[in-house]
Every structure is written in structure tokens, then in C-alpha cells.
């Protein structure tokens, strides 16, 4: 999924801390939602991605009903993995302020 093509970010004026996402294509087109708490949990040597979300508006189904839809949840999980992956691919800058993770500027 590609930002600007498949989804876009919405920055609400009334909540400076929140970022909403509008789906622009696919089976849930024009649905707006926001992610809540995201965490990883390990069980039986497997790592699971757990996340909360709220559907704010949708032309597909009522928001509360869509939140309980397992296919929709999986769709949002795939999108979340995509978003997290694209953020990891951006240039890495370590805590010391250099872009070379092997060499610190602290001596």
C-alpha cells in the first residue's frame, strides 16, 4: 500500500495529538480510522502485533460493526505493518546524532 495512493493521513484541527487515516482505494475505500495503542507480544516463540483502532466514519458499514469485522482488522494490521516498515526504511540516525550507527561522535 502506498501513501497518497491507497491511504492518506488526516491531521484533525481539534486534536493535535491524533492522526487519522483515510483509505483511498480497496474494499474499505473512504473509511476513516485512527490507530490506538500498538504493541508486540511474544507467545509460544511467535511475535504478535496487537493494536487498537477506532473507526470514525465509513461508507461500507456502521463504524462499530466494521470494528468487529475480522477481515477489516486484518486489513488494518497489514497497513500498520506497511506503515511501520516504511518508517524503518527511512534514514536511520542514532542517539548520538550521527547517521553512522557504527561510529559515535562521542569520544
N, C-alpha and C positions, 0 to 999 in steps of 0.2 A: 504494500500500500504506500502511496506517495502523498506527502503533504502538499496541499494545494490542488491535487487532482482527485484523490479519494477521500480526503478529510481536510478540515481547516480548524485552526484554533480561534476561539472567540474569547475576548477579554472583557468580561462584564464590568460596566461602569460602577455598579453598586457593590461589587465585591473585588477589591484589588488583589486578594489572595487567591482567587479562583481562576481556573482556566477551563472553559467549556470546549467541547469538540463537536463539530457538525460533520456528519457523514455526507459526503457529496455524491458518492456512487455506491453501487452494490445493493444488496437486498434490504438494507435499512436506510436508504437514501433519505436525507432531510431529518434524520433523528439527531437530537442534540442531547448530550450527556456530559457528565463530569466524573472523573475517577476520584475515589476517596483514598483510603489507606491502602498501600501496596506493600506486601512483604513476601519473603521467601520462607518456606518451611520444609524441613527435611523429615521424611518418613520412610522407613524401610530402604535406606540407601538411595532414595529418589528425592529430588528437589521439586517442590510445587510452588507455583506462583499464585498467591492469593491476593485478591483485590476487591475493594468495594466500589460501587458506582451508583449514580443516580441518573435516571432518565428524566430529562427536563421537558422535552417535547418530542413528539413523533407523529408522522402521518401514517405509520404502519399499524400501530396498535396503541392502546392506552398505556401511558408510561409505567404504571405499576404492574400491569400484565406483562409488558415487554421485559421488565426487570427479572421476571421469573422464568423467562424463556431460555432454556439451556443452549440452544443454537446461538442466540444473541450473545449470551455470556461468553461462549467460546469465540465468537467473532471479535468481541471487545478484548478478550485475552490475547488473541493473535495480533490485534492492533497495538496493544500495550507492549508486547514483545518487540514488535517492529519499531515503535517509538523509542523504547529503551535501547535497542540495538543501534539505531541511527544516532543516538546521543553518544554512545560509546565510540562509534567510528569517527567522531569529530576529534580534532587535535587534542591530545592529552597534555595537560600541564600539571606537573607535580606540585606538592605543597610548598616547595622552596621557591617557586616562581620561575623555574626554567621549563623549557619544553623537552629537555633531555632527561628522561626518568633515571638514567643510569648515572648521570653526573649532577651533583648538587652544587648550587652556588654558595653553599655554606662551607667554610673551610675549617 
